[in-house]
Amino acid sequence: MGESNEGNARGDRREGSWLRRLGGRRPSPAEQESSVSESAVKAEPRRLPGSSGHSVPTPIWTDSHCHLQDEPDAAATVARARAARVGRMVCVGTDEASSRRAIVLAKELSPAQPGTQAEVPIGRPAEVFATIGLHPHDAKTGLESLQALIGEASAQGGFAHSRVVAIGECGLDFHYDNSPRKAQREIFAAQVALANQHNLALVIHTREAWDETFSILEQEGVPSRTIFHCFTGGEQEAKQCLRVGGFLSFSGIVTFASAEELRQVVVHCPLESLLVETDSPFLTPVPHRGRPNNPSNVVLVGSAIAQLKGLETEILAAVSWMNADKAFAIGG
């Protein structure tokens, strides 16, 4: 979205927002543009070397949270995403089996070496990264098998070779209570400790359990890179996440008619703390709601966020790419 009087008025109204009262300064649009490399923003389609004239666009999007394990043809899904200019996907584990599958897919579907956004060659396959985690729904199964997998991943050439970038998704879900709350607390605390021990990012799922989530984080120590996946809290929860240095990862929910409060959180979220995800195959954004989600739809989520923040879509894409570099330490 180009700058306009309406956009400037929106920016002026945000001056008194709760974000600024936290002491943070939102960069001006000019500062935001200057902080993004020209090659990252002006990602125009270019010709492949030695090609017959076909153009392939530079990848600019990162889907910070998806579940490729649920895809009947993960390779085709990744190719479809790459065609939509999605250059990276983080495939998230929710138990031992799905985490193991995430590692396999990350190795099979990625090029040999990762690269920064400005360095990704035209026509290069998308990159896939993996996480190892136990969802709160499955906390009752215990952590033993997951700990064994973490040992394997770290021993076989290290986490970089295994393409493992985070512990999670893990956390507390007191809405469904599919596992006893005591077990959820214990397993979440153990995974926070694992993220700290291995210097990995932590991907958090929390639902109707914010106070206890922050209590456990304080008790175990907040990992230096913590992502609040599919953030659906309000202003107060967002404040707390930002105070502990967390990233807020927004999904297709931002496009839902019922999500006005969440959209206000997006408006006030500092750019340096924002990630974009699909949580595919779940939470398909408008206008495709009701169909299975896929990582190519991160473009729709990101475009909606850019509009809310009064930014050109490609500026938002480049900022979120760089934030994924920081959040998952995958920038190369």
Secondary structure, 3 states (H helix, E strand, C coil): CCCCHHHHHHHHHHHHCHHHHCCCCCCCHHHHHHCCCHHHHCCCCEECCCCCCCEECCCCEEEEEECHHHCCCHHHHHHHHHHCCEEEEEECCCCHHHHHHHHHHHHHHCCCCCCCHHHCCCCCCCEEEEEECCCHHHHHHCCHHHHHHHHHHHHCCHHHHHCEEEEEEEEEECCCCCCCHHHHHHHHHHHHHHHHHHCCEEEEEEECCHHHHHHHHHHHCCCCCEEECCCCCCHHHHHHHHHCCCEEEECHHHHCCCCHHHHHHHHHCCHHHEEECCCCCCCCCCCCCCCCCCHHHHHHHHHHHHHHHCCCHHHHHHHHHHHHHHHHCCCC
